[in-house]
Amino acid sequence: MRKKILSVALCVAMAATALVGCGSKDDTSSDSKSDSKSDSKSDSKDDSKGKSADATSGKVYFLNFKPEISDAYETLMKAFTEETGIEAKVVTAAANQYETTLKVEMAKSDAPTLFTVNGPVGYNTWKDYCADMKDTEFYDMLLDKDSVIADGDGVYGIPLMQETYGLICNKKIFAKYFELAGIADTGCSSIEDINSFEKLKAVVEDMQAHKDELEIKGVFSEATVGSGEDWRMTNHLFCLPLFYEYKERGISDAEELEFSYNKEYKNIFDLYINNATVAKADAGQGKVDDSMVEFAKGEAAIAQNGTWAWGQITGTDGNIIEEDDIYYMPIYTGAEGEEKQGLCTGTENFVCINSTASEEDQAASAEFLKWLYTSETGTKFVTENYGVAGFEGFDNSAAADANPLVKLAIEDVENSDTYTITWVTVTTPSQVWKDELGENLKKYAEGSIEWDKLVSDATAKWASEKAAANEE
């Protein structure tokens, strides 16, 4: 895949191998300490730890970040044990509860041997538990060595996958709309003509006015901004205004958030909640799974989600969506120049080996990661649940064949006429910050606070949390 990122000094940059990550970290992060730091952890990294240990004598405990594929992980770990003889288990954290769960699990004697961090912010918190993986076969397999979380000469986080998200659209519903008599003059005659927020808004609002004729409940599936279900809005959607702010300021992180693109954020969020399957006052009631069921059943024409959602769509009882029905549209917000904007592509999942685990458990964990991208069972799991991954020998074409969203995502990255929105939300201060933003989005949708309150709270909380992190 070719690079096609808009030139801007971002912490997270797309690489030609289609992986996204941070190749270096800010020096100030070395002062940050984990809340549950082990007293026995040495200040220096032991580069040789686990190298000569017998992997078959160890065990693997992976704390999973992705609840939507928890069942698939359970099956995977059982298969790994059957094929290698190495004891393995997975525990899945609830949505938006990963950090809390990780703190609890790390305090136990049987702590996770594998866990994930969401970029440099997560690494700053858990750096005392991250083993150096530069001498593992798993790291050797990585095609883009600049896509890792590095600290000095060490490699402490490796991206598991590349993911892409945007507006997943049902082309059949759009085609039916454009064939209706008496529709508004939106300047568009097909879904392919939509290349800006202005055009998207015009088409969506007119489609909503014709929802009965289209036999849908709403153009958008429900936005879901309830606690634990708001990650699409507080993380993925928020990436758009943050990306454009960083681009405009020429920075890769910020101690203070200007939220200069909050109006664009409001544009798209308002469009969601005013043209959805549920009333905007009920935006905080549903779940992401409900949202995907609505889309799968043809009750909504658009759902904001990512490549991982194909399994949710096809796994829905009553699903009517076929591969040819899918159109992947960028999330337009009204930012200048967005006519050339592509999808959002990157990752926030960087896997780490627990440096406080035994040498045998570290070796077993490294063996599991290698097995995941080399064995028939492991690569099948990656293909079906991760999508694109940049490791030597891994067949990304198989992922594209298995998942039309992955195929469209690859085409988007390879399109040199557009630029990709990278996942700059890895610089967000914390899950607490996201939770507060989500709560305010819910209140805004319900009509209990004004948008200006949401903006002022977000900027104040950002500054206070960044300052607190620097003092640790």
SULCORDA-V201353 format. One record per residue. N is the residue number from 1. OMEGA is omega in whole degrees, 0 to 359 (NA if undefined). D_CENTER is the distance of its C-alpha to the mean C-alpha in Angstrom with 2 decimals. Layout:
n,omega,d_center
N,OMEGA,D_CENTER
N,OMEGA,D_CENTER
//
This chain:
n,omega,d_center
1,181,19.74
2,169,21.11
3,175,19.77
4,180,19.60
5,174,17.91
6,184,19.95
7,180,22.03
8,183,20.82
9,180,20.68
10,176,16.98
11,183,15.87
12,184,13.05
13,179,14.80
14,177,14.47
15,183,17.00
16,179,19.36
17,177,18.10
18,173,14.71
19,181,12.92
20,178,11.31
21,177,12.17
22,181,14.93
23,179,18.37
24,183,20.15
25,181,20.01
26,183,22.19
27,183,25.48
28,183,25.34
29,183,22.55
30,179,25.20
31,184,26.87
32,182,24.07
33,177,24.76
34,178,23.11
35,183,24.54
36,183,25.53
37,178,26.82
38,180,29.25
39,183,32.76
40,183,33.39
41,179,30.62
42,178,32.29
43,180,31.41
44,179,31.42
45,178,29.19
46,186,31.20
47,184,30.37
48,187,32.55
49,175,31.26
50,184,30.57
51,185,31.78
52,182,34.99
53,180,33.97
54,182,34.32
55,183,30.95
56,177,32.80
57,182,34.11
58,178,30.72
59,182,28.05
60,172,24.28
61,182,22.33
62,174,18.55
63,187,16.63
64,181,13.69
65,191,10.37
66,182,9.56
67,182,12.48
68,178,12.14
69,182,13.55
70,180,15.87
71,179,18.97
72,177,18.06
73,179,17.59
74,179,20.99
75,180,22.61
76,184,21.20
77,177,22.60
78,179,25.91
79,179,26.17
80,179,25.58
81,180,28.37
82,185,30.64
83,186,30.27
84,184,30.53
85,180,32.32
86,179,29.83
87,182,29.02
88,176,25.32
89,176,23.40
90,171,19.96
91,183,19.24
92,177,16.22
93,176,15.33
94,180,15.22
95,179,12.32
96,182,12.04
97,186,14.78
98,182,13.47
99,179,15.31
100,180,18.34
101,180,18.51
102,178,18.21
103,179,21.07
104,184,23.17
105,180,22.71
106,179,23.38
107,182,26.62
108,178,27.92
109,177,30.20
110,185,28.06
111,176,24.79
112,174,21.66
113,176,22.34
114,177,18.73
115,180,15.77
116,172,12.48
117,186,11.92
118,178,9.13
119,186,11.24
120,179,14.78
121,178,14.84
122,179,14.04
123,179,16.49
124,179,19.08
125,190,19.13
126,185,19.40
127,181,21.21
128,181,24.35
129,184,22.83
130,178,21.26
131,176,23.62
132,183,24.22
133,187,22.98
134,181,24.65
135,179,27.45
136,175,25.51
137,179,25.67
138,178,21.89
139,178,21.64
140,182,24.55
141,184,22.72
142,183,19.86
143,182,20.72
144,183,19.28
145,178,20.61
146,185,19.34
147,186,15.64
148,167,16.17
149,183,16.56
150,177,20.31
151,187,23.03
152,179,26.44
153,185,27.23
154,176,24.84
155,190,21.46
156,176,19.57
157,182,15.95
158,182,15.03
159,180,11.76
160,190,11.66
161,164,10.08
162,178,8.89
163,181,6.60
164,175,7.66
165,181,7.77
166,178,10.98
167,178,14.03
168,187,15.07
169,174,18.84
170,184,21.90
171,182,24.33
172,180,27.29
173,178,27.04
174,179,26.83
175,178,29.77
176,179,31.72
177,184,31.23
178,177,32.50
179,181,35.51
180,174,36.53
181,174,39.68
182,178,39.73
183,183,36.13
184,175,35.58
185,184,35.87
186,186,32.27
187,180,32.88
188,176,30.78
189,177,32.24
190,180,29.17
191,181,25.41
192,180,25.38
193,182,27.29
194,181,24.49
195,178,23.15
196,178,23.04
197,181,22.46
198,179,26.21
199,179,26.50
200,181,23.53
201,181,25.09
202,181,28.50
203,182,27.55
204,182,25.40
205,177,28.13
206,175,30.80
207,179,28.97
208,179,28.69
209,180,32.42
210,186,33.03
211,180,30.73
212,178,33.79
213,179,34.93
214,179,31.51
215,176,31.51
216,177,28.14
217,180,27.39
218,181,25.32
219,179,23.47
220,168,20.06
221,188,19.00
222,187,18.86
223,178,16.39
224,177,16.30
225,174,16.42
226,181,18.17
227,180,17.52
228,182,14.71
229,189,13.62
230,187,12.63
231,178,8.94
232,183,8.56
233,185,11.34
234,180,11.11
235,185,7.68
236,181,6.62
237,180,10.38
238,179,11.59
239,183,10.03
240,179,12.92
241,179,15.79
242,177,14.68
243,183,14.43
244,176,17.83
245,179,19.33
246,179,18.57
247,182,19.93
248,182,22.99
249,180,23.67
250,184,23.15
251,178,21.16
252,178,18.07
253,182,18.03
254,173,20.29
255,177,22.44
256,178,23.04
257,176,20.85
258,184,23.06
259,184,20.77
260,178,22.86
261,180,20.63
262,179,20.64
263,177,22.89
264,176,20.46
265,178,17.80
266,180,20.67
267,187,21.63
268,179,18.64
269,176,18.27
270,180,22.02
271,177,21.88
272,191,19.49
273,179,21.61
274,183,24.93
275,185,24.48
276,179,22.76
277,180,24.13
278,177,24.91
279,184,26.67
280,178,24.64
281,181,26.38
282,183,24.70
283,181,21.10
284,186,20.65
285,188,22.17
286,178,19.98
287,179,17.03
288,178,13.96
289,178,15.97
290,180,18.86
291,181,17.05
292,175,16.29
293,178,19.88
294,180,21.24
295,183,19.70
296,182,20.78
297,179,24.27
298,179,24.69
299,178,25.00
300,182,22.52
301,184,22.08
302,171,18.51
303,174,15.26
304,178,12.09
305,187,9.37
306,183,7.81
307,180,9.71
308,187,9.40
309,182,11.45
310,178,14.57
311,177,15.75
312,181,15.61
313,183,17.61
314,180,20.12
315,181,20.51
316,173,21.66
317,182,25.42
318,178,26.90
319,178,24.22
320,186,25.85
321,174,23.12
322,184,24.06
323,183,22.32
324,180,24.49
325,190,23.56
326,171,20.01
327,183,19.44
328,184,16.16
329,173,16.72
330,178,15.12
331,181,14.55
332,183,17.92
333,183,18.86
334,178,22.24
335,180,21.51
336,178,24.34
337,185,24.00
338,176,21.06
339,178,23.22
340,182,21.96
341,175,18.27
342,180,15.96
343,178,12.49
344,185,9.28
345,180,8.54
346,177,7.32
347,170,5.63
348,181,5.67
349,176,7.60
350,184,11.19
351,181,13.87
352,173,17.10
353,183,20.57
354,182,22.44
355,179,25.39
356,176,27.46
357,179,27.48
358,179,30.63
359,180,31.14
360,180,31.31
361,176,28.02
362,179,26.31
363,178,27.97
364,180,26.98
365,177,23.30
366,178,23.54
367,178,25.35
368,181,22.67
369,177,20.01
370,180,22.60
371,183,23.51
372,184,19.98
373,180,20.09
374,182,23.87
375,178,25.21
376,180,25.51
377,182,23.93
378,182,20.98
379,175,20.26
380,177,20.64
381,180,17.96
382,181,15.53
383,185,16.66
384,188,16.27
385,178,13.05
386,184,10.97
387,185,12.50
388,177,13.15
389,186,14.04
390,179,16.44
391,181,19.13
392,178,22.83
393,180,24.13
394,185,20.93
395,180,21.52
396,178,18.65
397,178,21.15
398,177,21.19
399,179,17.52
400,179,18.38
401,184,21.46
402,189,19.76
403,181,17.03
404,178,17.96
405,176,14.46
406,179,14.01
407,180,17.49
408,178,16.87
409,178,13.79
410,178,16.13
411,180,18.86
412,180,16.93
413,182,16.21
414,180,19.86
415,184,21.22
416,180,22.96
417,181,23.93
418,177,20.57
419,182,18.15
420,170,14.39
421,181,12.24
422,186,10.52
423,181,7.65
424,179,10.51
425,172,9.12
426,178,9.43
427,178,13.00
428,188,12.89
429,185,15.83
430,174,14.73
431,178,13.52
432,178,17.04
433,179,16.53
434,180,13.61
435,179,15.87
436,176,18.76
437,179,17.08
438,179,16.17
439,179,19.74
440,174,21.14
441,178,19.27
442,180,20.84
443,178,24.18
444,180,24.05
445,180,23.52
446,178,26.36
447,184,28.51
448,173,29.21
449,175,27.99
450,181,28.10
451,181,25.25
452,178,26.98
453,178,26.69
454,181,22.92
455,182,22.88
456,177,25.45
457,182,23.82
458,182,20.46
459,180,22.31
460,181,24.67
461,178,22.15
462,183,20.13
463,183,23.43
464,181,24.71
465,177,21.74
466,179,21.58
467,180,25.36
468,180,25.35
469,180,22.99
470,181,25.41
471,184,28.34
472,NA,27.20
//
